[in-house]
């Protein structure tokens, strides 16, 4: 790959998460010579109560600072966002000239009820409570203001997607219980890009970069960056 040192990648983690969510991909791209930046979104300290009082604009600003830094020193910059990070990436791509955008399990429509029911049934069969505990924690441990700001970010992002003209690669796990796979189709169809790709992966839940599908996703993302 020519001038690989002059190509930057901004990797954006998801709502309530940490940079570890995108670490496998970040490490791979760093080893391949890309200039990689993984900003910590404001309020995402590991303590979910620290999200209280934080606005969705703060999350965008956290990523935007990282993007501006890369744009100042790289010839080409790609935005790669996991879950809510994909919404932020699409927002930034509608405002800045970037080389491309990758969204990983990014929500337009969330909570796949069918998949949740199947996971709960599986818990009952195995006499385990792993999924049930996860759903209870997810629904009760975030400050209400943070949940409302996530909803506002989603509603503000949807009309911005049609302004995205750079190449777009939409990644979606088929067993994702957090994001409905119809979200991927919405992003794919809405983007104004001349070059658009969409791919679905088996053997993965929401944390796709930590799943059995991770190696395939990482290879496909790298191929997208190199084309």
N, C-alpha and C positions, 0 to 999 in steps of 0.2 A: 504493500500500500504506500503510495507516494505522500510525502509530507505528513506522515502519521503524527508527528510531534505537534503539528499545528492544527490538529483536530481535537476539539473539546467535547465532553459529554457531561451534561448536568443531570444527575439522577435524583429524583424527588420521591421521598417516602410517602406513606399514606397517613390517613387520619388516625390519630391516637397512637401511631407507630414510631419507630426510630429508623435511623439510617441502616440498621442491620437488615431491614427488609429487602434492601437492594444491594447488600454487600457482595453476594456471590457474583453478580454481574459487574459491579464496580471493580472488584479485584481482578476479574478477567480482562476488562477493558484497560485497566491500569497496566497490567502485565504486557498487553499488546501495544503499549506506547501512547494510548490516548491520554489527554489531560482530563482527569476525572475530578469532579466536584460533587459532593453529596451534602447539601446544606441541611441543617437541622431546622425544621419549621418552628416558628415561635410557639412556646408553650409545650412543646413536645419533649419533655424532660425525662419521661418514664413514669412520672407521677401525673395521672390523668387530671387531678384537681388543679394542676398548673395551667390547664387550658381555660380555666374560668376567666372571663373578661377579655379573652383574646378574640380578635375579629378575623374574619376570613381574609380581609385585606392584608393582615399581618402575615398570614401564611404565604400569600402571593409575593409580598415584599421580601420575605426571607429567601425565597427561591430566586427572585428577580436580582437580588444583589449578587448571588452566585453566577447568574447568567451574564450580568454586566461585566463581571470579572473575567469570565471566559472569552466574551466577545472582544475584550480589550487586548487579548494576546493570542487568540486563535483565528485561523483563516475560516474555519467551519466549526459550527457548534450544533450538536444534537441535544434535544430535550427528551429525557426518558422518565416517565412518571408511573409509579405503581399506585393503583387504587386512586385515592383522592389526588395523589401526586400527578396522575395523568390529566385530571381536570385543570390543575395549575399549569401543567405543561401546555395544554391547549390554549389557555388564556394567554400565556406568554408568547406562544407562536402566532397568535392573532395580532400581536403588537410589535414583535421583533422579527428581523430577517434571520432565520435560522435554517440550517441545512436539512432538518427533518425532525419528526416527532415520533416517539414510540410510546404507546399507552399499554400498560400491563394491568389487566383486570380492573379497568376504570369504570366507575359507576355512572350510569344514567338512570337505570332502574335497579334498585338494590333489594336485598333479601329475597333469595330464591326459596319461596315457601315449600315447594315440592322437594327440593334438595334438603332443606332443614328437617322436614318430616322424615325423609329417608334416613338421615343421620341419627335422628332420635330413635327411630325403630331399630337401627343397627346397635345403638347403645343398649337398648332394652334386651336385644337378643344376646349380646355379649355380657350383659349385666355390668355395664360400665356407665359412667356418667360424664365422660369427657366432653362430648358435644353439648350436652344439656348445661353443664357448668359454664362452658364458653359462651353460650347464648345468654345466660343469665348475667354474666359479667359484662357482656357487650351492651346489653340493654339498660343496665342500671348504674354503671360506674363512671359515665361521662357527665360533666356538668351540662345542664340544659342549654346554657348559652352556647356551648361548643357544638352541640347537636344542631341548634338553630343556625349557627354560622356555617356548618357543613351544608345544610339545606340551601342556604342563601348562595353559597359558592356554586352549588350544582345548578341552581336556577339562573345564575348570572353567566355560567359557562355555556349552557346549551345554545344560546343564540350566537356565541362567539365562534363556535366550531365552523360555521359556514364561511368565516373569514380566513380560515387556515388554508394556505395555498402551497405550503412546502410539502414534500413527501411525508406520508403517514403510514406507520405500521401499527395495526391494532392486534393486540394479543389477548386471548381470552381462554381461561381454563373452563372445561366443560363441567367439572364437578365443583365449581365455585358456588358456595352457599350464600356468600355476601353480595355478589354482583350477578344479576341475571344476564345470561349470554346475549340477550337482545340489546344490551347496552353497546356491545361491540358493533353490531349492525348499525345502530344509530350513529355512532361516531364515524364509521366507515362511509356511510351514505351522506352524512352531513358535511364532511370536509370537502373543500373546494379544490383539493389537490389533484393534479394531473396523474400523479403516481400514488396509488393507494394499495396497501396490502392488508389482508385480514387472515388470521390463522387461529384455529382452535386446537387446544391441547388436552389430551386425556391424561389420567393419572395425576391430577393436580386439583387442589382446592384453591382457596383465595391466595395463600402465600406461595405463589407459583415459582419464585426463585429459590424456594427451599423445598421443592417437591421433586418427585421422580421425573417430572417433565423439564426440570431446570436446565439440564445440559442441552436439550434440544432448543429451548427458548433462547439461551445464551448464544448458541451457534447461529440461530436465525436472526437475532438482533445484530450480531456482528456482520452477517452477510448483507443485511439491510444498510448498515453504515458504510460498507465498502462498495456498494453498487453506485 
